[in-house]
């Protein structure tokens, strides 16, 4: 298992991005969290199988219907243990 920190910019707050990310992460059996940042970005830390994280990252480039994703930044981070995927 690996963990990544993903930061998504664009019109990503107020468009159900976090809820939709939680649904997508749970579908892919990923754990971690998603949260809004004060600067307008959405941050997600996801842990799981690398191929499932790749699928999640692809989803992040689109996001939910109302989102307008401009940029997705990904950085591998040290493994962290999470029980499930939460909206923070």
N, CA, C and O atoms as a GROMACS GRO file, in nm:
protein
  352
    1UNK      N    1   0.084  -0.119   0.000
    1UNK     CA    2   0.000   0.000   0.000
    1UNK      C    3   0.088   0.124   0.000
    1UNK      O    4   0.196   0.127   0.059
    2UNK      N    5   0.038   0.227  -0.068
    2UNK     CA    6   0.108   0.354  -0.077
    2UNK      C    7   0.012   0.466  -0.043
    2UNK      O    8  -0.110   0.448  -0.044
    3UNK      N    9   0.067   0.583  -0.013
    3UNK     CA   10  -0.014   0.701   0.018
    3UNK      C   11   0.030   0.819  -0.067
    3UNK      O   12   0.149   0.836  -0.094
    4UNK      N   13  -0.066   0.897  -0.109
    4UNK     CA   14  -0.039   1.018  -0.186
    4UNK      C   15  -0.121   1.134  -0.132
    4UNK      O   16  -0.233   1.115  -0.085
    5UNK      N   17  -0.063   1.253  -0.139
    5UNK     CA   18  -0.135   1.376  -0.111
    5UNK      C   19  -0.168   1.438  -0.246
    5UNK      O   20  -0.079   1.459  -0.329
    6UNK      N   21  -0.294   1.468  -0.266
    6UNK     CA   22  -0.341   1.523  -0.393
    6UNK      C   23  -0.404   1.658  -0.366
    6UNK      O   24  -0.488   1.671  -0.277
    7UNK      N   25  -0.363   1.760  -0.441
    7UNK     CA   26  -0.423   1.893  -0.429
    7UNK      C   27  -0.487   1.928  -0.563
    7UNK      O   28  -0.423   1.921  -0.668
    8UNK      N   29  -0.614   1.967  -0.555
    8UNK     CA   30  -0.692   1.996  -0.674
    8UNK      C   31  -0.731   2.143  -0.672
    8UNK      O   32  -0.784   2.192  -0.572
    9UNK      N   33  -0.705   2.213  -0.783
    9UNK     CA   34  -0.741   2.354  -0.791
    9UNK      C   35  -0.840   2.377  -0.904
    9UNK      O   36  -0.858   2.293  -0.992
   10UNK      N   37  -0.904   2.492  -0.899
   10UNK     CA   38  -1.008   2.529  -0.995
   10UNK      C   39  -1.135   2.559  -0.919
   10UNK      O   40  -1.130   2.596  -0.802
   11UNK      N   41  -1.248   2.543  -0.984
   11UNK     CA   42  -1.377   2.556  -0.916
   11UNK      C   43  -1.407   2.420  -0.854
   11UNK      O   44  -1.473   2.336  -0.915
   12UNK      N   45  -1.357   2.400  -0.732
   12UNK     CA   46  -1.366   2.268  -0.668
   12UNK      C   47  -1.430   2.273  -0.529
   12UNK      O   48  -1.445   2.170  -0.464
   13UNK      N   49  -1.466   2.393  -0.484
   13UNK     CA   50  -1.538   2.404  -0.357
   13UNK      C   51  -1.680   2.451  -0.386
   13UNK      O   52  -1.703   2.533  -0.474
   14UNK      N   53  -1.775   2.396  -0.310
   14UNK     CA   54  -1.915   2.431  -0.330
   14UNK      C   55  -1.979   2.359  -0.448
   14UNK      O   56  -2.084   2.399  -0.497
   15UNK      N   57  -1.915   2.251  -0.494
   15UNK     CA   58  -1.966   2.176  -0.610
   15UNK      C   59  -1.975   2.026  -0.580
   15UNK      O   60  -1.976   1.943  -0.672
   16UNK      N   61  -1.982   1.991  -0.451
   16UNK     CA   62  -1.991   1.852  -0.406
   16UNK      C   63  -1.867   1.769  -0.438
   16UNK      O   64  -1.875   1.647  -0.453
   17UNK      N   65  -1.751   1.836  -0.448
   17UNK     CA   66  -1.628   1.764  -0.480
   17UNK      C   67  -1.592   1.667  -0.368
   17UNK      O   68  -1.560   1.551  -0.395
   18UNK      N   69  -1.597   1.713  -0.243
   18UNK     CA   70  -1.556   1.626  -0.133
   18UNK      C   71  -1.646   1.504  -0.121
   18UNK      O   72  -1.598   1.392  -0.107
   19UNK      N   73  -1.777   1.525  -0.128
   19UNK     CA   74  -1.869   1.412  -0.118
   19UNK      C   75  -1.845   1.313  -0.233
   19UNK      O   76  -1.839   1.192  -0.212
   20UNK      N   77  -1.832   1.367  -0.353
   20UNK     CA   78  -1.810   1.281  -0.470
   20UNK      C   79  -1.677   1.207  -0.461
   20UNK      O   80  -1.666   1.092  -0.502
   21UNK      N   81  -1.574   1.274  -0.407
   21UNK     CA   82  -1.443   1.210  -0.389
   21UNK      C   83  -1.454   1.095  -0.288
   21UNK      O   84  -1.392   0.990  -0.307
   22UNK      N   85  -1.532   1.116  -0.183
   22UNK     CA   86  -1.551   1.010  -0.084
   22UNK      C   87  -1.618   0.888  -0.148
   22UNK      O   88  -1.576   0.774  -0.125
   23UNK      N   89  -1.721   0.911  -0.226
   23UNK     CA   90  -1.791   0.801  -0.295
   23UNK      C   91  -1.694   0.727  -0.387
   23UNK      O   92  -1.691   0.604  -0.388
   24UNK      N   93  -1.614   0.802  -0.464
   24UNK     CA   94  -1.519   0.741  -0.557
   24UNK      C   95  -1.412   0.662  -0.482
   24UNK      O   96  -1.378   0.550  -0.521
   25UNK      N   97  -1.358   0.720  -0.374
   25UNK     CA   98  -1.253   0.653  -0.296
   25UNK      C   99  -1.305   0.524  -0.235
   25UNK      O  100  -1.237   0.422  -0.237
   26UNK      N  101  -1.426   0.528  -0.181
   26UNK     CA  102  -1.484   0.407  -0.121
   26UNK      C  103  -1.508   0.300  -0.227
   26UNK      O  104  -1.489   0.181  -0.201
   27UNK      N  105  -1.550   0.342  -0.345
   27UNK     CA  106  -1.571   0.247  -0.455
   27UNK      C  107  -1.440   0.176  -0.491
   27UNK      O  108  -1.440   0.059  -0.530
   28UNK      N  109  -1.328   0.248  -0.478
   28UNK     CA  110  -1.196   0.194  -0.512
   28UNK      C  111  -1.124   0.131  -0.393
   28UNK      O  112  -1.009   0.091  -0.404
   29UNK      N  113  -1.193   0.123  -0.278
   29UNK     CA  114  -1.135   0.065  -0.155
   29UNK      C  115  -1.012   0.143  -0.108
   29UNK      O  116  -0.915   0.083  -0.062
   30UNK      N  117  -1.018   0.275  -0.119
   30UNK     CA  118  -0.910   0.361  -0.069
   30UNK      C  119  -0.949   0.417   0.066
   30UNK      O  120  -1.067   0.430   0.098
   31UNK      N  121  -0.849   0.450   0.146
   31UNK     CA  122  -0.871   0.512   0.276
   31UNK      C  123  -0.797   0.645   0.280
   31UNK      O  124  -0.705   0.668   0.201
   32UNK      N  125  -0.837   0.732   0.373
   32UNK     CA  126  -0.773   0.862   0.387
   32UNK      C  127  -0.876   0.968   0.416
   32UNK      O  128  -0.970   0.946   0.493
   33UNK      N  129  -0.858   1.085   0.354
   33UNK     CA  130  -0.953   1.195   0.377
   33UNK      C  131  -0.952   1.291   0.259
   33UNK      O  132  -0.864   1.288   0.173
   34UNK      N  133  -1.052   1.378   0.259
   34UNK     CA  134  -1.059   1.489   0.164
   34UNK      C  135  -1.108   1.610   0.243
   34UNK      O  136  -1.195   1.598   0.329
   35UNK      N  137  -1.050   1.727   0.214
   35UNK     CA  138  -1.092   1.848   0.285
   35UNK      C  139  -1.072   1.971   0.198
   35UNK      O  140  -0.990   1.972   0.106
   36UNK      N  141  -1.150   2.076   0.229
   36UNK     CA  142  -1.132   2.206   0.166
   36UNK      C  143  -1.018   2.278   0.236
   36UNK      O  144  -1.003   2.268   0.358
   37UNK      N  145  -0.938   2.350   0.160
   37UNK     CA  146  -0.833   2.434   0.216
   37UNK      C  147  -0.877   2.580   0.208
   37UNK      O  148  -0.959   2.616   0.124
   38UNK      N  149  -0.821   2.664   0.295
   38UNK     CA  150  -0.858   2.805   0.300
   38UNK      C  151  -0.827   2.879   0.170
   38UNK      O  152  -0.890   2.981   0.141
   39UNK      N  153  -0.732   2.830   0.092
   39UNK     CA  154  -0.693   2.898  -0.032
   39UNK      C  155  -0.777   2.857  -0.153
   39UNK      O  156  -0.745   2.894  -0.266
   40UNK      N  157  -0.886   2.781  -0.129
   40UNK     CA  158  -0.975   2.743  -0.238
   40UNK      C  159  -0.946   2.607  -0.300
   40UNK      O  160  -1.022   2.561  -0.385
   41UNK      N  161  -0.837   2.544  -0.260
   41UNK     CA  162  -0.804   2.411  -0.311
   41UNK      C  163  -0.879   2.304  -0.233
   41UNK      O  164  -0.931   2.328  -0.125
   42UNK      N  165  -0.883   2.185  -0.291
   42UNK     CA  166  -0.927   2.066  -0.219
   42UNK      C  167  -0.804   1.977  -0.204
   42UNK      O  168  -0.730   1.956  -0.300
   43UNK      N  169  -0.784   1.926  -0.083
   43UNK     CA  170  -0.672   1.834  -0.056
   43UNK      C  171  -0.727   1.698  -0.019
   43UNK      O  172  -0.824   1.687   0.056
   44UNK      N  173  -0.665   1.595  -0.074
   44UNK     CA  174  -0.702   1.459  -0.039
   44UNK      C  175  -0.576   1.378  -0.012
   44UNK      O  176  -0.480   1.383  -0.089
   45UNK      N  177  -0.577   1.305   0.097
   45UNK     CA  178  -0.473   1.207   0.124
   45UNK      C  179  -0.538   1.071   0.104
   45UNK      O  180  -0.637   1.038   0.170
   46UNK      N  181  -0.482   0.993   0.012
   46UNK     CA  182  -0.538   0.861  -0.018
   46UNK      C  183  -0.431   0.755  -0.003
   46UNK      O  184  -0.316   0.774  -0.041
   47UNK      N  185  -0.472   0.642   0.055
   47UNK     CA  186  -0.382   0.529   0.074
   47UNK      C  187  -0.452   0.404   0.021
   47UNK      O  188  -0.572   0.385   0.039
   48UNK      N  189  -0.373   0.319  -0.042
   48UNK     CA  190  -0.427   0.195  -0.096
   48UNK      C  191  -0.336   0.140  -0.203
   48UNK      O  192  -0.218   0.173  -0.209
   49UNK      N  193  -0.392   0.055  -0.287
   49UNK     CA  194  -0.316  -0.004  -0.397
   49UNK      C  195  -0.288   0.104  -0.503
   49UNK      O  196  -0.375   0.185  -0.535
   50UNK      N  197  -0.166   0.102  -0.555
   50UNK     CA  198  -0.122   0.205  -0.650
   50UNK      C  199  -0.215   0.216  -0.771
   50UNK      O  200  -0.246   0.327  -0.815
   51UNK      N  201  -0.260   0.103  -0.824
   51UNK     CA  202  -0.345   0.110  -0.943
   51UNK      C  203  -0.480   0.172  -0.912
   51UNK      O  204  -0.540   0.237  -0.998
   52UNK      N  205  -0.530   0.154  -0.790
   52UNK     CA  206  -0.657   0.215  -0.750
   52UNK      C  207  -0.638   0.366  -0.729
   52UNK      O  208  -0.727   0.445  -0.761
   53UNK      N  209  -0.523   0.404  -0.675
   53UNK     CA  210  -0.494   0.546  -0.659
   53UNK      C  211  -0.484   0.612  -0.796
   53UNK      O  212  -0.530   0.726  -0.814
   54UNK      N  213  -0.425   0.545  -0.893
   54UNK     CA  214  -0.419   0.598  -1.030
   54UNK      C  215  -0.559   0.626  -1.083
   54UNK      O  216  -0.582   0.729  -1.146
   55UNK      N  217  -0.652   0.535  -1.058
   55UNK     CA  218  -0.790   0.555  -1.102
   55UNK      C  219  -0.852   0.675  -1.031
   55UNK      O  220  -0.924   0.753  -1.093
   56UNK      N  221  -0.824   0.690  -0.901
   56UNK     CA  222  -0.876   0.803  -0.825
   56UNK      C  223  -0.821   0.935  -0.880
   56UNK      O  224  -0.894   1.033  -0.893
   57UNK      N  225  -0.692   0.937  -0.912
   57UNK     CA  226  -0.630   1.058  -0.967
   57UNK      C  227  -0.694   1.094  -1.101
   57UNK      O  228  -0.720   1.212  -1.128
   58UNK      N  229  -0.720   0.996  -1.184
   58UNK     CA  230  -0.789   1.022  -1.311
   58UNK      C  231  -0.925   1.085  -1.285
   58UNK      O  232  -0.964   1.179  -1.353
   59UNK      N  233  -0.996   1.032  -1.186
   59UNK     CA  234  -1.125   1.089  -1.150
   59UNK      C  235  -1.108   1.233  -1.103
   59UNK      O  236  -1.189   1.319  -1.139
   60UNK      N  237  -1.004   1.262  -1.024
   60UNK     CA  238  -0.981   1.398  -0.973
   60UNK      C  239  -0.962   1.499  -1.086
   60UNK      O  240  -0.997   1.616  -1.070
   61UNK      N  241  -0.909   1.456  -1.198
   61UNK     CA  242  -0.890   1.547  -1.311
   61UNK      C  243  -1.024   1.592  -1.370
   61UNK      O  244  -1.032   1.697  -1.434
   62UNK      N  245  -1.130   1.513  -1.348
   62UNK     CA  246  -1.265   1.550  -1.394
   62UNK      C  247  -1.347   1.605  -1.279
   62UNK      O  248  -1.407   1.712  -1.290
   63UNK      N  249  -1.350   1.530  -1.168
   63UNK     CA  250  -1.433   1.567  -1.055
   63UNK      C  251  -1.580   1.548  -1.086
   63UNK      O  252  -1.616   1.490  -1.188
   64UNK      N  253  -1.666   1.598  -0.997
   64UNK     CA  254  -1.810   1.587  -1.020
   64UNK      C  255  -1.854   1.683  -1.132
   64UNK      O  256  -1.775   1.766  -1.178
   65UNK      N  257  -1.977   1.670  -1.174
   65UNK     CA  258  -2.029   1.744  -1.289
   65UNK      C  259  -2.008   1.895  -1.279
   65UNK      O  260  -1.969   1.958  -1.377
   66UNK      N  261  -2.033   1.953  -1.163
   66UNK     CA  262  -2.026   2.099  -1.148
   66UNK      C  263  -1.885   2.153  -1.132
   66UNK      O  264  -1.864   2.274  -1.142
   67UNK      N  265  -1.789   2.068  -1.108
   67UNK     CA  266  -1.650   2.112  -1.087
   67UNK      C  267  -1.584   2.153  -1.218
   67UNK      O  268  -1.618   2.102  -1.325
   68UNK      N  269  -1.490   2.246  -1.205
   68UNK     CA  270  -1.406   2.285  -1.318
   68UNK      C  271  -1.261   2.274  -1.271
   68UNK      O  272  -1.203   2.371  -1.222
   69UNK      N  273  -1.204   2.157  -1.286
   69UNK     CA  274  -1.069   2.128  -1.238
   69UNK      C  275  -0.968   2.193  -1.331
   69UNK      O  276  -0.971   2.173  -1.453
   70UNK      N  277  -0.877   2.270  -1.272
   70UNK     CA  278  -0.770   2.334  -1.350
   70UNK      C  279  -0.638   2.260  -1.337
   70UNK      O  280  -0.563   2.248  -1.434
   71UNK      N  281  -0.610   2.209  -1.217
   71UNK     CA  282  -0.479   2.148  -1.192
   71UNK      C  283  -0.490   2.043  -1.082
   71UNK      O  284  -0.566   2.060  -0.987
   72UNK      N  285  -0.414   1.935  -1.098
   72UNK     CA  286  -0.406   1.830  -0.996
   72UNK      C  287  -0.259   1.806  -0.967
   72UNK      O  288  -0.182   1.768  -1.056
   73UNK      N  289  -0.219   1.828  -0.841
   73UNK     CA  290  -0.081   1.804  -0.799
   73UNK      C  291  -0.079   1.679  -0.711
   73UNK      O  292  -0.163   1.662  -0.624
   74UNK      N  293   0.018   1.592  -0.736
   74UNK     CA  294   0.027   1.465  -0.663
   74UNK      C  295   0.166   1.450  -0.605
   74UNK      O  296   0.267   1.475  -0.672
   75UNK      N  297   0.170   1.408  -0.478
   75UNK     CA  298   0.299   1.386  -0.413
   75UNK      C  299   0.289   1.261  -0.326
   75UNK      O  300   0.198   1.249  -0.244
   76UNK      N  301   0.383   1.168  -0.344
   76UNK     CA  302   0.385   1.049  -0.257
   76UNK      C  303   0.429   1.091  -0.118
   76UNK      O  304   0.521   1.171  -0.103
   77UNK      N  305   0.363   1.036  -0.018
   77UNK     CA  306   0.395   1.068   0.121
   77UNK      C  307   0.416   0.938   0.198
   77UNK      O  308   0.377   0.831   0.150
   78UNK      N  309   0.479   0.946   0.316
   78UNK     CA  310   0.496   0.825   0.396
   78UNK      C  311   0.361   0.761   0.430
   78UNK      O  312   0.260   0.830   0.445
   79UNK      N  313   0.361   0.630   0.440
   79UNK     CA  314   0.238   0.557   0.468
   79UNK      C  315   0.176   0.602   0.600
   79UNK      O  316   0.246   0.620   0.700
   80UNK      N  317   0.045   0.620   0.598
   80UNK     CA  318  -0.032   0.652   0.719
   80UNK      C  319  -0.147   0.554   0.728
   80UNK      O  320  -0.205   0.514   0.627
   81UNK      N  321  -0.179   0.515   0.849
   81UNK     CA  322  -0.287   0.418   0.868
   81UNK      C  323  -0.420   0.491   0.888
   81UNK      O  324  -0.434   0.572   0.980
   82UNK      N  325  -0.515   0.461   0.804
   82UNK     CA  326  -0.651   0.512   0.815
   82UNK      C  327  -0.746   0.393   0.819
   82UNK      O  328  -0.718   0.290   0.758
   83UNK      N  329  -0.856   0.408   0.889
   83UNK     CA  330  -0.956   0.302   0.895
   83UNK      C  331  -1.053   0.310   0.777
   83UNK      O  332  -1.102   0.207   0.730
   84UNK      N  333  -1.080   0.433   0.730
   84UNK     CA  334  -1.176   0.452   0.622
   84UNK      C  335  -1.146   0.584   0.551
   84UNK      O  336  -1.039   0.642   0.572
   85UNK      N  337  -1.237   0.630   0.469
   85UNK     CA  338  -1.218   0.756   0.396
   85UNK      C  339  -1.318   0.857   0.451
   85UNK      O  340  -1.438   0.832   0.452
   86UNK      N  341  -1.268   0.971   0.495
   86UNK     CA  342  -1.353   1.071   0.561
   86UNK      C  343  -1.349   1.205   0.491
   86UNK      O  344  -1.250   1.242   0.427
   87UNK      N  345  -1.459   1.278   0.506
   87UNK     CA  346  -1.462   1.420   0.470
   87UNK      C  347  -1.426   1.495   0.596
   87UNK      O  348  -1.490   1.479   0.699
   88UNK      N  349  -1.322   1.579   0.588
   88UNK     CA  350  -1.275   1.653   0.707
   88UNK      C  351  -1.327   1.795   0.698
   88UNK      O  352  -1.299   1.876   0.787
   0.00000   0.00000   0.00000
